[in-house]
């Protein structure tokens, strides 16, 4: 029987390079998702505040036709 996967050149590359890069990319993805979630929540809060204000335009100030 031949060498185990981790003992081969491809296996060594996989465990020493590919897996650490995969973990790093997953961490970056998680950070980006957290940032996106925060931005969505912030915009939702702003939208809710604007809805509560219910600005109304007074039609008496407009010229009549």
Biopython code that builds the backbone (N, CA, C, O; Angstrom):
import numpy as np
from Bio.PDB.StructureBuilder import StructureBuilder

atoms = [
    (1, "UNK", "N", (0.850, -1.180, 0.000)),
    (1, "UNK", "CA", (0.000, 0.000, 0.000)),
    (1, "UNK", "C", (0.898, 1.247, 0.000)),
    (1, "UNK", "O", (1.951, 1.259, 0.638)),
    (2, "UNK", "N", (0.475, 2.285, -0.717)),
    (2, "UNK", "CA", (1.278, 3.495, -0.875)),
    (2, "UNK", "C", (1.158, 4.427, 0.325)),
    (2, "UNK", "O", (0.556, 4.076, 1.340)),
    (3, "UNK", "N", (1.733, 5.608, 0.198)),
    (3, "UNK", "CA", (1.703, 6.589, 1.291)),
    (3, "UNK", "C", (0.283, 7.132, 1.505)),
    (3, "UNK", "O", (-0.549, 7.132, 0.598)),
    (4, "UNK", "N", (0.046, 7.582, 2.710)),
    (4, "UNK", "CA", (-1.230, 8.229, 3.024)),
    (4, "UNK", "C", (-1.314, 9.562, 2.272)),
    (4, "UNK", "O", (-0.297, 10.114, 1.851)),
    (5, "UNK", "N", (-2.526, 10.063, 2.114)),
    (5, "UNK", "CA", (-2.722, 11.300, 1.347)),
    (5, "UNK", "C", (-1.880, 12.444, 1.902)),
    (5, "UNK", "O", (-1.253, 13.174, 1.135)),
    (6, "UNK", "N", (-1.858, 12.611, 3.213)),
    (6, "UNK", "CA", (-1.113, 13.727, 3.814)),
    (6, "UNK", "C", (0.384, 13.589, 3.602)),
    (6, "UNK", "O", (1.125, 14.556, 3.780)),
    (7, "UNK", "N", (0.836, 12.412, 3.228)),
    (7, "UNK", "CA", (2.261, 12.187, 2.995)),
    (7, "UNK", "C", (2.673, 12.476, 1.552)),
    (7, "UNK", "O", (3.864, 12.484, 1.243)),
    (8, "UNK", "N", (1.714, 12.712, 0.675)),
    (8, "UNK", "CA", (2.026, 13.000, -0.726)),
    (8, "UNK", "C", (2.220, 14.496, -0.931)),
    (8, "UNK", "O", (1.867, 15.298, -0.066)),
    (9, "UNK", "N", (2.777, 14.868, -2.070)),
    (9, "UNK", "CA", (2.965, 16.285, -2.394)),
    (9, "UNK", "C", (1.627, 17.008, -2.480)),
    (9, "UNK", "O", (1.485, 18.117, -1.965)),
    (10, "UNK", "N", (0.649, 16.389, -3.128)),
    (10, "UNK", "CA", (-0.672, 17.000, -3.219)),
    (10, "UNK", "C", (-1.330, 17.119, -1.840)),
    (10, "UNK", "O", (-1.959, 18.130, -1.528)),
    (11, "UNK", "N", (-1.180, 16.102, -1.041)),
    (11, "UNK", "CA", (-1.756, 16.128, 0.304)),
    (11, "UNK", "C", (-1.133, 17.212, 1.159)),
    (11, "UNK", "O", (-1.827, 17.919, 1.889)),
    (12, "UNK", "N", (0.175, 17.338, 1.064)),
    (12, "UNK", "CA", (0.881, 18.365, 1.829)),
    (12, "UNK", "C", (0.423, 19.761, 1.385)),
    (12, "UNK", "O", (0.187, 20.637, 2.217)),
    (13, "UNK", "N", (0.302, 19.957, 0.068)),
    (13, "UNK", "CA", (-0.188, 21.241, -0.448)),
    (13, "UNK", "C", (-1.608, 21.503, 0.039)),
    (13, "UNK", "O", (-1.941, 22.622, 0.428)),
    (14, "UNK", "N", (-2.440, 20.469, 0.018)),
    (14, "UNK", "CA", (-3.828, 20.603, 0.462)),
    (14, "UNK", "C", (-3.897, 21.063, 1.915)),
    (14, "UNK", "O", (-4.622, 22.006, 2.232)),
    (15, "UNK", "N", (-3.155, 20.410, 2.790)),
    (15, "UNK", "CA", (-3.226, 20.730, 4.216)),
    (15, "UNK", "C", (-2.448, 21.997, 4.597)),
    (15, "UNK", "O", (-2.821, 22.683, 5.549)),
    (16, "UNK", "N", (-1.381, 22.310, 3.871)),
    (16, "UNK", "CA", (-0.565, 23.462, 4.228)),
    (16, "UNK", "C", (-0.982, 24.750, 3.510)),
    (16, "UNK", "O", (-0.700, 25.844, 3.998)),
    (17, "UNK", "N", (-1.644, 24.632, 2.372)),
    (17, "UNK", "CA", (-2.012, 25.831, 1.612)),
    (17, "UNK", "C", (-3.527, 25.943, 1.387)),
    (17, "UNK", "O", (-4.149, 26.944, 1.744)),
    (18, "UNK", "N", (-4.096, 24.907, 0.795)),
    (18, "UNK", "CA", (-5.500, 24.973, 0.397)),
    (18, "UNK", "C", (-6.422, 25.140, 1.605)),
    (18, "UNK", "O", (-7.277, 26.026, 1.606)),
    (19, "UNK", "N", (-6.267, 24.320, 2.610)),
    (19, "UNK", "CA", (-7.145, 24.404, 3.788)),
    (19, "UNK", "C", (-7.000, 25.729, 4.539)),
    (19, "UNK", "O", (-8.021, 26.320, 4.890)),
    (20, "UNK", "N", (-5.792, 26.228, 4.804)),
    (20, "UNK", "CA", (-5.686, 27.539, 5.459)),
    (20, "UNK", "C", (-6.310, 28.663, 4.630)),
    (20, "UNK", "O", (-6.937, 29.564, 5.187)),
    (21, "UNK", "N", (-6.146, 28.618, 3.307)),
    (21, "UNK", "CA", (-6.754, 29.648, 2.452)),
    (21, "UNK", "C", (-8.278, 29.537, 2.484)),
    (21, "UNK", "O", (-8.974, 30.552, 2.479)),
    (22, "UNK", "N", (-8.793, 28.321, 2.518)),
    (22, "UNK", "CA", (-10.229, 28.118, 2.595)),
    (22, "UNK", "C", (-10.783, 28.692, 3.896)),
    (22, "UNK", "O", (-11.821, 29.353, 3.893)),
    (23, "UNK", "N", (-10.105, 28.444, 4.985)),
    (23, "UNK", "CA", (-10.537, 28.983, 6.275)),
    (23, "UNK", "C", (-10.483, 30.513, 6.258)),
    (23, "UNK", "O", (-11.391, 31.170, 6.767)),
    (24, "UNK", "N", (-9.434, 31.077, 5.681)),
    (24, "UNK", "CA", (-9.310, 32.535, 5.594)),
    (24, "UNK", "C", (-10.456, 33.122, 4.774)),
    (24, "UNK", "O", (-11.041, 34.131, 5.164)),
    (25, "UNK", "N", (-10.778, 32.505, 3.652)),
    (25, "UNK", "CA", (-11.870, 32.990, 2.806)),
    (25, "UNK", "C", (-13.215, 32.869, 3.516)),
    (25, "UNK", "O", (-14.072, 33.739, 3.360)),
    (26, "UNK", "N", (-13.412, 31.815, 4.286)),
    (26, "UNK", "CA", (-14.645, 31.681, 5.058)),
    (26, "UNK", "C", (-14.754, 32.773, 6.124)),
    (26, "UNK", "O", (-15.841, 33.295, 6.371)),
    (27, "UNK", "N", (-13.635, 33.114, 6.750)),
    (27, "UNK", "CA", (-13.630, 34.199, 7.734)),
    (27, "UNK", "C", (-13.980, 35.533, 7.060)),
    (27, "UNK", "O", (-14.765, 36.312, 7.602)),
    (28, "UNK", "N", (-13.404, 35.797, 5.890)),
    (28, "UNK", "CA", (-13.717, 37.024, 5.154)),
    (28, "UNK", "C", (-15.179, 37.062, 4.730)),
    (28, "UNK", "O", (-15.824, 38.108, 4.805)),
    (29, "UNK", "N", (-15.697, 35.932, 4.287)),
    (29, "UNK", "CA", (-17.101, 35.854, 3.907)),
    (29, "UNK", "C", (-18.000, 36.149, 5.101)),
    (29, "UNK", "O", (-18.991, 36.869, 4.976)),
    (30, "UNK", "N", (-17.658, 35.601, 6.241)),
    (30, "UNK", "CA", (-18.436, 35.843, 7.455)),
    (30, "UNK", "C", (-18.393, 37.323, 7.844)),
    (30, "UNK", "O", (-19.416, 37.893, 8.224)),
    (31, "UNK", "N", (-17.224, 37.942, 7.752)),
    (31, "UNK", "CA", (-17.116, 39.374, 8.054)),
    (31, "UNK", "C", (-17.968, 40.204, 7.096)),
    (31, "UNK", "O", (-18.644, 41.144, 7.513)),
    (32, "UNK", "N", (-17.933, 39.852, 5.817)),
    (32, "UNK", "CA", (-18.733, 40.575, 4.828)),
    (32, "UNK", "C", (-20.225, 40.399, 5.081)),
    (32, "UNK", "O", (-20.994, 41.350, 4.937)),
    (33, "UNK", "N", (-20.634, 39.207, 5.452)),
    (33, "UNK", "CA", (-22.043, 38.978, 5.768)),
    (33, "UNK", "C", (-22.480, 39.764, 7.000)),
    (33, "UNK", "O", (-23.599, 40.274, 7.047)),
    (34, "UNK", "N", (-21.611, 39.861, 7.985)),
    (34, "UNK", "CA", (-21.940, 40.642, 9.177)),
    (34, "UNK", "C", (-22.062, 42.122, 8.822)),
    (34, "UNK", "O", (-22.970, 42.798, 9.305)),
    (35, "UNK", "N", (-21.161, 42.630, 7.988)),
    (35, "UNK", "CA", (-21.233, 44.024, 7.554)),
    (35, "UNK", "C", (-22.514, 44.277, 6.766)),
    (35, "UNK", "O", (-23.195, 45.278, 6.986)),
    (36, "UNK", "N", (-22.836, 43.380, 5.861)),
    (36, "UNK", "CA", (-24.050, 43.516, 5.064)),
    (36, "UNK", "C", (-25.293, 43.482, 5.949)),
    (36, "UNK", "O", (-26.223, 44.261, 5.743)),
    (37, "UNK", "N", (-25.314, 42.592, 6.922)),
    (37, "UNK", "CA", (-26.437, 42.511, 7.857)),
    (37, "UNK", "C", (-26.579, 43.803, 8.650)),
    (37, "UNK", "O", (-27.692, 44.291, 8.846)),
    (38, "UNK", "N", (-25.466, 44.357, 9.104)),
    (38, "UNK", "CA", (-25.506, 45.627, 9.839)),
    (38, "UNK", "C", (-26.045, 46.757, 8.964)),
    (38, "UNK", "O", (-26.843, 47.574, 9.424)),
    (39, "UNK", "N", (-25.613, 46.806, 7.708)),
    (39, "UNK", "CA", (-26.094, 47.847, 6.798)),
    (39, "UNK", "C", (-27.589, 47.708, 6.526)),
    (39, "UNK", "O", (-28.315, 48.701, 6.496)),
    (40, "UNK", "N", (-28.035, 46.498, 6.333)),
    (40, "UNK", "CA", (-29.469, 46.263, 6.099)),
    (40, "UNK", "C", (-30.267, 46.679, 7.319)),
    (40, "UNK", "O", (-31.303, 47.331, 7.191)),
    (41, "UNK", "N", (-29.796, 46.310, 8.501)),
    (41, "UNK", "CA", (-30.499, 46.676, 9.730)),
    (41, "UNK", "C", (-30.529, 48.190, 9.892)),
    (41, "UNK", "O", (-31.559, 48.751, 10.269)),
    (42, "UNK", "N", (-29.422, 48.852, 9.615)),
    (42, "UNK", "CA", (-29.350, 50.312, 9.718)),
    (42, "UNK", "C", (-30.351, 50.968, 8.770)),
    (42, "UNK", "O", (-31.078, 51.881, 9.160)),
    (43, "UNK", "N", (-30.382, 50.499, 7.527)),
    (43, "UNK", "CA", (-31.316, 51.062, 6.556)),
    (43, "UNK", "C", (-32.764, 50.776, 6.931)),
    (43, "UNK", "O", (-33.639, 51.611, 6.699)),
    (44, "UNK", "N", (-33.023, 49.620, 7.502)),
    (44, "UNK", "CA", (-34.377, 49.292, 7.963)),
    (44, "UNK", "C", (-34.791, 50.240, 9.074)),
    (44, "UNK", "O", (-35.927, 50.713, 9.100)),
    (45, "UNK", "N", (-33.878, 50.519, 9.988)),
    (45, "UNK", "CA", (-34.169, 51.456, 11.077)),
    (45, "UNK", "C", (-34.474, 52.849, 10.529)),
    (45, "UNK", "O", (-35.402, 53.511, 10.994)),
    (46, "UNK", "N", (-33.696, 53.292, 9.547)),
    (46, "UNK", "CA", (-33.926, 54.605, 8.938)),
    (46, "UNK", "C", (-35.290, 54.630, 8.253)),
    (46, "UNK", "O", (-36.037, 55.597, 8.399)),
    (47, "UNK", "N", (-35.620, 53.576, 7.507)),
    (47, "UNK", "CA", (-36.912, 53.511, 6.821)),
    (47, "UNK", "C", (-38.073, 53.543, 7.819)),
    (47, "UNK", "O", (-39.076, 54.217, 7.586)),
    (48, "UNK", "N", (-37.936, 52.822, 8.917)),
    (48, "UNK", "CA", (-38.987, 52.812, 9.932)),
    (48, "UNK", "C", (-39.164, 54.202, 10.547)),
    (48, "UNK", "O", (-40.287, 54.638, 10.800)),
    (49, "UNK", "N", (-38.053, 54.886, 10.783)),
    (49, "UNK", "CA", (-38.121, 56.232, 11.353)),
    (49, "UNK", "C", (-38.807, 57.190, 10.380)),
    (49, "UNK", "O", (-39.610, 58.026, 10.795)),
    (50, "UNK", "N", (-38.503, 57.076, 9.124)),
    (50, "UNK", "CA", (-39.145, 57.935, 8.120)),
    (50, "UNK", "C", (-40.645, 57.656, 8.036)),
    (50, "UNK", "O", (-41.443, 58.580, 7.877)),
    (51, "UNK", "N", (-41.018, 56.408, 8.140)),
    (51, "UNK", "CA", (-42.444, 56.072, 8.114)),
    (51, "UNK", "C", (-43.179, 56.639, 9.327)),
    (51, "UNK", "O", (-44.341, 57.033, 9.230)),
    (52, "UNK", "N", (-42.501, 56.676, 10.449)),
    (52, "UNK", "CA", (-43.120, 57.219, 11.665)),
    (52, "UNK", "C", (-43.333, 58.725, 11.550)),
    (52, "UNK", "O", (-44.269, 59.267, 12.137)),
    (53, "UNK", "N", (-42.468, 59.400, 10.797)),
    (53, "UNK", "CA", (-42.574, 60.853, 10.665)),
    (53, "UNK", "C", (-43.785, 61.259, 9.833)),
    (53, "UNK", "O", (-44.370, 62.313, 10.086)),
    (54, "UNK", "N", (-44.169, 60.469, 8.869)),
    (54, "UNK", "CA", (-45.339, 60.710, 8.030)),
    (54, "UNK", "C", (-45.451, 62.168, 7.606)),
    (54, "UNK", "O", (-46.390, 62.860, 8.000)),
    (55, "UNK", "N", (-44.538, 62.617, 6.838)),
    (55, "UNK", "CA", (-44.564, 63.993, 6.353)),
    (55, "UNK", "C", (-45.723, 64.160, 5.367)),
    (55, "UNK", "O", (-45.943, 63.322, 4.492)),
    (56, "UNK", "N", (-46.438, 65.239, 5.527)),
    (56, "UNK", "CA", (-47.595, 65.510, 4.674)),
    (56, "UNK", "C", (-47.389, 66.860, 4.000)),
    (56, "UNK", "O", (-46.988, 67.828, 4.647)),
    (57, "UNK", "N", (-47.655, 66.922, 2.732)),
    (57, "UNK", "CA", (-47.529, 68.166, 2.000)),
    (57, "UNK", "C", (-48.867, 68.912, 2.055)),
    (57, "UNK", "O", (-49.920, 68.328, 1.803)),
    (58, "UNK", "N", (-48.817, 70.159, 2.375)),
    (58, "UNK", "CA", (-50.030, 70.962, 2.490)),
    (58, "UNK", "C", (-50.433, 71.414, 1.099)),
    (58, "UNK", "O", (-49.657, 72.067, 0.403)),
    (59, "UNK", "N", (-51.650, 71.066, 0.693)),
    (59, "UNK", "CA", (-52.113, 71.385, -0.649)),
    (59, "UNK", "C", (-52.580, 72.838, -0.776)),
    (59, "UNK", "O", (-52.668, 73.349, -1.892)),
    (60, "UNK", "N", (-52.876, 73.507, 0.322)),
    (60, "UNK", "CA", (-53.306, 74.895, 0.277)),
    (60, "UNK", "C", (-52.227, 75.814, -0.273)),
    (60, "UNK", "O", (-52.535, 76.886, -0.794)),
    (61, "UNK", "N", (-50.979, 75.413, -0.166)),
    (61, "UNK", "CA", (-49.873, 76.249, -0.630)),
    (61, "UNK", "C", (-49.673, 76.161, -2.143)),
    (61, "UNK", "O", (-48.907, 76.944, -2.704)),
    (62, "UNK", "N", (-50.344, 75.226, -2.813)),
    (62, "UNK", "CA", (-50.183, 75.053, -4.250)),
    (62, "UNK", "C", (-51.152, 75.956, -5.003)),
    (62, "UNK", "O", (-52.269, 76.191, -4.542)),
    (63, "UNK", "N", (-50.736, 76.455, -6.143)),
    (63, "UNK", "CA", (-51.657, 77.293, -6.926)),
    (63, "UNK", "C", (-52.826, 76.444, -7.452)),
    (63, "UNK", "O", (-52.645, 75.269, -7.774)),
    (64, "UNK", "N", (-53.986, 77.024, -7.534)),
    (64, "UNK", "CA", (-55.147, 76.294, -8.046)),
    (64, "UNK", "C", (-55.242, 76.486, -9.547)),
    (64, "UNK", "O", (-54.814, 77.513, -10.074)),
    (65, "UNK", "N", (-55.783, 75.532, -10.217)),
    (65, "UNK", "CA", (-55.904, 75.579, -11.684)),
    (65, "UNK", "C", (-57.325, 75.798, -12.092)),
    (65, "UNK", "O", (-57.622, 75.865, -13.285)),
]
sb = StructureBuilder()
sb.init_structure("model")
sb.init_model(0)
sb.init_chain("A")
sb.init_seg("    ")
for serial, (resi, resn, name, xyz) in enumerate(atoms, 1):
    if name == "N":
        sb.init_residue(resn, " ", resi, " ")
    sb.init_atom(name, np.array(xyz, "f"), 0.0, 1.0, " ", f" {name:<3s}", serial, name[0])
structure = sb.get_structure()
